[in-house]
């Protein structure tokens, strides 16, 4: 089985810096998928103090990641990177499950996501 989700060194470093800067010691990063965007699903992230009871907890490079069961089926094997370019800086998800990505890169579709309600949330 592939790792559920991982971080590049740069993404982990940036997340740890953000947690320090925002005085969020002990928090983790919730990574989730919700309906939306032109391709049907979109990635979202938020800092949270602790996982929920049914979350998968992944620790990678010093960062705790929380993934709910709904999102886990779309994120298995995904890797989060941080990119800083002339077009802007931000986190990017490299997802081997995505079969289509919108032109702006913020939404995606997987083989099994055609039937997912676009209004669903975690």
C-alpha positions in Angstrom: 0.0 0.0 0.0 1.2 3.5 -0.8 1.7 6.1 1.9 -1.6 7.9 2.5 -0.1 11.4 1.9 3.4 12.9 2.2 5.2 16.2 2.2 8.3 17.4 0.3 11.1 18.8 2.4 10.2 22.3 1.2 6.5 21.9 2.1 7.2 20.6 5.5 9.7 23.4 6.2 7.2 26.0 5.1 4.4 24.4 7.2 6.6 24.3 10.3 7.5 28.0 9.8 3.9 28.9 9.5 3.0 27.0 12.6 5.7 28.8 14.5 4.8 32.2 13.0 1.2 31.8 14.0 2.0 30.4 17.4 0.2 27.1 16.7 2.5 24.8 18.6 1.0 21.3 18.7 -1.4 21.9 15.7 -1.5 19.8 12.6 -2.6 20.3 9.0 -6.0 19.0 8.0 -5.9 18.1 4.3 -9.3 17.4 2.8 -11.2 17.1 -0.5 -14.6 18.8 -1.1 -16.9 19.1 -4.0 -16.3 22.2 -6.2 -14.2 23.7 -8.9 -14.6 23.1 -12.6 -13.2 19.6 -12.4 -15.5 18.5 -9.6 -13.3 18.2 -6.5 -10.9 20.6 -4.9 -8.2 20.4 -2.2 -8.5 22.4 1.0 -6.1 22.7 4.0 -6.5 24.2 7.5 -4.6 24.1 10.7 -6.3 22.3 13.6 -5.3 21.4 17.1 -6.2 17.7 17.0 -7.6 15.0 14.7 -11.2 13.9 14.8 -12.0 10.4 16.1 -12.2 8.8 12.6 -9.3 10.7 11.0 -6.2 9.1 9.6 -3.2 10.6 11.3 0.0 10.8 9.3 3.2 12.3 10.6 5.8 13.3 8.0 8.9 15.4 8.5 7.7 16.8 11.8 4.2 17.8 10.6 1.0 16.0 11.7 -1.5 15.6 8.9 -5.2 14.9 9.5 -7.2 13.2 6.7 -10.9 12.3 7.1 -12.2 9.0 5.6 -14.0 10.6 2.7 -10.9 12.5 1.6 -8.6 9.6 2.2 -10.0 7.7 -0.8 -8.9 10.5 -3.1 -5.6 11.3 -1.5 -3.8 8.0 -1.2 -0.3 8.4 -2.5 -0.6 12.2 -2.9 2.4 14.5 -2.1 2.1 18.1 -1.0 4.8 20.5 -2.3 5.4 24.2 -1.8 6.2 26.3 -4.9 7.3 29.9 -5.0 7.3 31.5 -8.5 6.6 34.7 -10.3 3.0 33.6 -10.5 2.7 33.3 -6.8 3.5 31.0 -3.9 1.5 28.2 -2.5 1.0 24.6 -1.8 0.5 22.2 -4.7 -0.8 18.6 -4.4 0.7 16.0 -6.7 -2.1 13.4 -6.8 -1.5 10.1 -8.7 -5.3 9.5 -8.5 -6.2 12.5 -10.5 -7.3 11.7 -14.1 -8.2 15.3 -14.9 -7.1 18.7 -13.5 -8.7 22.1 -14.3 -6.6 24.6 -16.1 -6.0 26.7 -13.0 -4.8 23.5 -11.1 -7.1 24.0 -8.1 -9.6 21.3 -8.8 -9.4 17.7 -10.0 -11.3 14.6 -10.9 -10.5 10.9 -10.2 -11.8 7.9 -12.0 -14.3 7.2 -9.1 -15.3 10.8 -8.5 -17.7 11.3 -11.4 -20.6 10.4 -9.1 -19.5 12.6 -6.2 -22.0 15.4 -5.4 -20.2 18.7 -6.2 -21.8 20.3 -3.1 -20.5 17.7 -0.7 -18.1 18.7 2.0 -15.9 16.8 4.4 
